[in-house]
């Protein structure tokens, strides 16, 4: 579990693969965290955040996918 920074600066490598001109509040921090975790070898990451934060559209998936660090088809599952 981690707390995200509201107005973080996006890492240059993440920005290179980010699909939008700007990031939403907390989105840069989320993208940086996911990117760093994938580089460190993590392969199972769960992101729990409110609707509208930008989890799929660039906060977590797109920069990592565009950089070749994850599959374009993340596994989604429902918890009981």
GUPA-369801 format. One record per atom (N, C-alpha, C): residue in three letters; atom name; x, y, z; residue number from 1. Coordinates in steps of 0.2 Angstrom, whole numbers, plus 5000, padded with zeros to 4 digits. Example, Ala and Ser with C-alpha at 12.3 -4.5 7.8 and 13.67 -1.06 7.14 Angstrom:
2
ALA / N / 5066 / 4972 / 5039 / 1
ALA / CA / 5062 / 4978 / 5039 / 1
ALA / C / 5066 / 4984 / 5039 / 1
SER / N / 5064 / 4989 / 5035 / 2
SER / CA / 5068 / 4995 / 5036 / 2
SER / C / 5064 / 5000 / 5039 / 2
END
This chain:
80
UNK / N / 5004 / 4994 / 5000 / 1
UNK / CA / 5000 / 5000 / 5000 / 1
UNK / C / 5005 / 5006 / 5000 / 1
UNK / N / 5003 / 5011 / 4996 / 2
UNK / CA / 5006 / 5017 / 4996 / 2
UNK / C / 5002 / 5023 / 4995 / 2
UNK / N / 5004 / 5029 / 4997 / 3
UNK / CA / 5000 / 5035 / 4996 / 3
UNK / C / 5003 / 5038 / 4990 / 3
UNK / N / 4999 / 5041 / 4986 / 4
UNK / CA / 5001 / 5045 / 4980 / 4
UNK / C / 5002 / 5052 / 4981 / 4
UNK / N / 5006 / 5055 / 4978 / 5
UNK / CA / 5007 / 5062 / 4978 / 5
UNK / C / 5002 / 5066 / 4973 / 5
UNK / N / 4999 / 5071 / 4976 / 6
UNK / CA / 4994 / 5074 / 4972 / 6
UNK / C / 4997 / 5078 / 4965 / 6
UNK / N / 5003 / 5081 / 4966 / 7
UNK / CA / 5006 / 5085 / 4961 / 7
UNK / C / 5013 / 5082 / 4959 / 7
UNK / N / 5014 / 5076 / 4958 / 8
UNK / CA / 5021 / 5073 / 4957 / 8
UNK / C / 5023 / 5075 / 4950 / 8
UNK / N / 5030 / 5075 / 4949 / 9
UNK / CA / 5033 / 5076 / 4943 / 9
UNK / C / 5034 / 5069 / 4939 / 9
UNK / N / 5031 / 5069 / 4933 / 10
UNK / CA / 5032 / 5062 / 4930 / 10
UNK / C / 5039 / 5061 / 4928 / 10
UNK / N / 5042 / 5055 / 4929 / 11
UNK / CA / 5049 / 5053 / 4927 / 11
UNK / C / 5049 / 5054 / 4920 / 11
UNK / N / 5055 / 5055 / 4917 / 12
UNK / CA / 5056 / 5056 / 4910 / 12
UNK / C / 5054 / 5050 / 4906 / 12
UNK / N / 5056 / 5044 / 4908 / 13
UNK / CA / 5055 / 5038 / 4905 / 13
UNK / C / 5048 / 5037 / 4905 / 13
UNK / N / 5044 / 5038 / 4910 / 14
UNK / CA / 5037 / 5037 / 4910 / 14
UNK / C / 5033 / 5042 / 4905 / 14
UNK / N / 5036 / 5048 / 4905 / 15
UNK / CA / 5033 / 5054 / 4901 / 15
UNK / C / 5034 / 5052 / 4894 / 15
UNK / N / 5039 / 5049 / 4892 / 16
UNK / CA / 5041 / 5047 / 4885 / 16
UNK / C / 5035 / 5042 / 4882 / 16
UNK / N / 5032 / 5038 / 4887 / 17
UNK / CA / 5027 / 5033 / 4885 / 17
UNK / C / 5020 / 5035 / 4887 / 17
UNK / N / 5019 / 5041 / 4890 / 18
UNK / CA / 5013 / 5043 / 4892 / 18
UNK / C / 5009 / 5045 / 4886 / 18
UNK / N / 5002 / 5043 / 4886 / 19
UNK / CA / 4998 / 5044 / 4880 / 19
UNK / C / 4995 / 5051 / 4880 / 19
UNK / N / 4995 / 5055 / 4885 / 20
UNK / CA / 4992 / 5061 / 4885 / 20
UNK / C / 4997 / 5067 / 4886 / 20
UNK / N / 4994 / 5073 / 4884 / 21
UNK / CA / 4998 / 5079 / 4885 / 21
UNK / C / 5000 / 5081 / 4892 / 21
UNK / N / 4995 / 5080 / 4897 / 22
UNK / CA / 4996 / 5081 / 4904 / 22
UNK / C / 4993 / 5076 / 4908 / 22
UNK / N / 4995 / 5076 / 4914 / 23
UNK / CA / 4992 / 5071 / 4919 / 23
UNK / C / 4987 / 5073 / 4924 / 23
UNK / N / 4983 / 5069 / 4926 / 24
UNK / CA / 4978 / 5071 / 4931 / 24
UNK / C / 4981 / 5071 / 4938 / 24
UNK / N / 4978 / 5074 / 4943 / 25
UNK / CA / 4980 / 5074 / 4949 / 25
UNK / C / 4981 / 5067 / 4952 / 25
UNK / N / 4987 / 5066 / 4955 / 26
UNK / CA / 4989 / 5059 / 4957 / 26
UNK / C / 4991 / 5054 / 4951 / 26
UNK / N / 4990 / 5056 / 4945 / 27
UNK / CA / 4991 / 5051 / 4940 / 27
UNK / C / 4998 / 5050 / 4938 / 27
UNK / N / 5002 / 5056 / 4939 / 28
UNK / CA / 5009 / 5055 / 4938 / 28
UNK / C / 5013 / 5051 / 4943 / 28
UNK / N / 5011 / 5052 / 4949 / 29
UNK / CA / 5013 / 5048 / 4955 / 29
UNK / C / 5011 / 5040 / 4954 / 29
UNK / N / 5005 / 5039 / 4952 / 30
UNK / CA / 5003 / 5032 / 4950 / 30
UNK / C / 5007 / 5029 / 4944 / 30
UNK / N / 5008 / 5033 / 4939 / 31
UNK / CA / 5012 / 5030 / 4933 / 31
UNK / C / 5019 / 5029 / 4935 / 31
UNK / N / 5022 / 5033 / 4939 / 32
UNK / CA / 5029 / 5032 / 4941 / 32
UNK / C / 5030 / 5026 / 4945 / 32
UNK / N / 5025 / 5025 / 4950 / 33
UNK / CA / 5025 / 5019 / 4955 / 33
UNK / C / 5025 / 5013 / 4951 / 33
UNK / N / 5020 / 5012 / 4946 / 34
UNK / CA / 5019 / 5006 / 4942 / 34
UNK / C / 5025 / 5005 / 4938 / 34
UNK / N / 5027 / 5010 / 4935 / 35
UNK / CA / 5033 / 5009 / 4930 / 35
UNK / C / 5039 / 5006 / 4934 / 35
UNK / N / 5041 / 5009 / 4940 / 36
UNK / CA / 5046 / 5007 / 4944 / 36
UNK / C / 5045 / 5000 / 4947 / 36
UNK / N / 5039 / 4998 / 4949 / 37
UNK / CA / 5038 / 4992 / 4951 / 37
UNK / C / 5039 / 4986 / 4946 / 37
UNK / N / 5037 / 4988 / 4939 / 38
UNK / CA / 5038 / 4983 / 4934 / 38
UNK / C / 5046 / 4983 / 4932 / 38
UNK / N / 5049 / 4988 / 4932 / 39
UNK / CA / 5056 / 4988 / 4931 / 39
UNK / C / 5060 / 4984 / 4937 / 39
UNK / N / 5057 / 4984 / 4943 / 40
UNK / CA / 5060 / 4980 / 4948 / 40
UNK / C / 5058 / 4973 / 4948 / 40
UNK / N / 5054 / 4971 / 4943 / 41
UNK / CA / 5053 / 4964 / 4942 / 41
UNK / C / 5046 / 4962 / 4945 / 41
UNK / N / 5042 / 4966 / 4947 / 42
UNK / CA / 5035 / 4965 / 4950 / 42
UNK / C / 5031 / 4963 / 4943 / 42
UNK / N / 5027 / 4958 / 4944 / 43
UNK / CA / 5023 / 4956 / 4938 / 43
UNK / C / 5015 / 4956 / 4940 / 43
UNK / N / 5014 / 4956 / 4947 / 44
UNK / CA / 5007 / 4956 / 4949 / 44
UNK / C / 5006 / 4963 / 4953 / 44
UNK / N / 5002 / 4967 / 4950 / 45
UNK / CA / 5001 / 4974 / 4953 / 45
UNK / C / 4994 / 4975 / 4953 / 45
UNK / N / 4991 / 4977 / 4959 / 46
UNK / CA / 4984 / 4979 / 4960 / 46
UNK / C / 4984 / 4986 / 4961 / 46
UNK / N / 4980 / 4990 / 4957 / 47
UNK / CA / 4979 / 4997 / 4958 / 47
UNK / C / 4972 / 4998 / 4961 / 47
UNK / N / 4971 / 5001 / 4967 / 48
UNK / CA / 4964 / 5002 / 4969 / 48
UNK / C / 4964 / 5010 / 4970 / 48
UNK / N / 4960 / 5013 / 4966 / 49
UNK / CA / 4959 / 5020 / 4966 / 49
UNK / C / 4952 / 5022 / 4964 / 49
UNK / N / 4950 / 5028 / 4966 / 50
UNK / CA / 4943 / 5030 / 4964 / 50
UNK / C / 4942 / 5031 / 4956 / 50
UNK / N / 4936 / 5031 / 4954 / 51
UNK / CA / 4934 / 5032 / 4947 / 51
UNK / C / 4937 / 5039 / 4945 / 51
UNK / N / 4940 / 5040 / 4939 / 52
UNK / CA / 4942 / 5046 / 4937 / 52
UNK / C / 4949 / 5048 / 4938 / 52
UNK / N / 4953 / 5044 / 4942 / 53
UNK / CA / 4960 / 5045 / 4943 / 53
UNK / C / 4964 / 5044 / 4937 / 53
UNK / N / 4962 / 5040 / 4933 / 54
UNK / CA / 4966 / 5039 / 4926 / 54
UNK / C / 4970 / 5032 / 4927 / 54
UNK / N / 4967 / 5027 / 4930 / 55
UNK / CA / 4971 / 5021 / 4931 / 55
UNK / C / 4973 / 5018 / 4924 / 55
UNK / N / 4968 / 5017 / 4920 / 56
UNK / CA / 4969 / 5013 / 4913 / 56
UNK / C / 4972 / 5018 / 4908 / 56
UNK / N / 4969 / 5024 / 4908 / 57
UNK / CA / 4971 / 5028 / 4902 / 57
UNK / C / 4978 / 5031 / 4902 / 57
UNK / N / 4982 / 5030 / 4907 / 58
UNK / CA / 4988 / 5032 / 4907 / 58
UNK / C / 4992 / 5032 / 4914 / 58
UNK / N / 4988 / 5031 / 4919 / 59
UNK / CA / 4990 / 5031 / 4926 / 59
UNK / C / 4994 / 5025 / 4927 / 59
UNK / N / 4993 / 5019 / 4924 / 60
UNK / CA / 4996 / 5013 / 4926 / 60
UNK / C / 4998 / 5009 / 4919 / 60
UNK / N / 4993 / 5008 / 4915 / 61
UNK / CA / 4994 / 5003 / 4910 / 61
UNK / C / 4997 / 5006 / 4904 / 61
UNK / N / 4995 / 5011 / 4901 / 62
UNK / CA / 4998 / 5014 / 4895 / 62
UNK / C / 5006 / 5015 / 4895 / 62
UNK / N / 5009 / 5019 / 4900 / 63
UNK / CA / 5016 / 5020 / 4900 / 63
UNK / C / 5020 / 5013 / 4900 / 63
UNK / N / 5017 / 5008 / 4904 / 64
UNK / CA / 5021 / 5002 / 4905 / 64
UNK / C / 5020 / 4998 / 4899 / 64
UNK / N / 5014 / 4998 / 4896 / 65
UNK / CA / 5013 / 4994 / 4890 / 65
UNK / C / 5017 / 4997 / 4884 / 65
UNK / N / 5017 / 5003 / 4883 / 66
UNK / CA / 5020 / 5007 / 4878 / 66
UNK / C / 5028 / 5006 / 4878 / 66
UNK / N / 5030 / 5005 / 4884 / 67
UNK / CA / 5038 / 5003 / 4885 / 67
UNK / C / 5039 / 4996 / 4885 / 67
UNK / N / 5034 / 4992 / 4883 / 68
UNK / CA / 5036 / 4985 / 4883 / 68
UNK / C / 5036 / 4981 / 4889 / 68
UNK / N / 5034 / 4984 / 4895 / 69
UNK / CA / 5035 / 4981 / 4901 / 69
UNK / C / 5029 / 4976 / 4903 / 69
UNK / N / 5023 / 4977 / 4899 / 70
UNK / CA / 5017 / 4973 / 4901 / 70
UNK / C / 5013 / 4971 / 4895 / 70
UNK / N / 5009 / 4966 / 4896 / 71
UNK / CA / 5005 / 4964 / 4890 / 71
UNK / C / 4999 / 4969 / 4889 / 71
UNK / N / 4997 / 4969 / 4883 / 72
UNK / CA / 4991 / 4974 / 4882 / 72
UNK / C / 4984 / 4971 / 4884 / 72
UNK / N / 4984 / 4965 / 4887 / 73
UNK / CA / 4978 / 4962 / 4890 / 73
UNK / C / 4979 / 4960 / 4897 / 73
UNK / N / 4979 / 4965 / 4901 / 74
UNK / CA / 4980 / 4963 / 4908 / 74
UNK / C / 4974 / 4959 / 4911 / 74
UNK / N / 4976 / 4954 / 4916 / 75
UNK / CA / 4971 / 4950 / 4918 / 75
UNK / C / 4967 / 4953 / 4923 / 75
UNK / N / 4960 / 4953 / 4922 / 76
UNK / CA / 4955 / 4956 / 4927 / 76
UNK / C / 4952 / 4950 / 4930 / 76
UNK / N / 4951 / 4951 / 4936 / 77
UNK / CA / 4947 / 4945 / 4940 / 77
UNK / C / 4943 / 4949 / 4945 / 77
UNK / N / 4937 / 4945 / 4947 / 78
UNK / CA / 4933 / 4947 / 4952 / 78
UNK / C / 4935 / 4944 / 4959 / 78
UNK / N / 4935 / 4948 / 4964 / 79
UNK / CA / 4936 / 4944 / 4971 / 79
UNK / C / 4930 / 4942 / 4973 / 79
UNK / N / 4929 / 4937 / 4977 / 80
UNK / CA / 4923 / 4934 / 4979 / 80
UNK / C / 4920 / 4939 / 4985 / 80
END
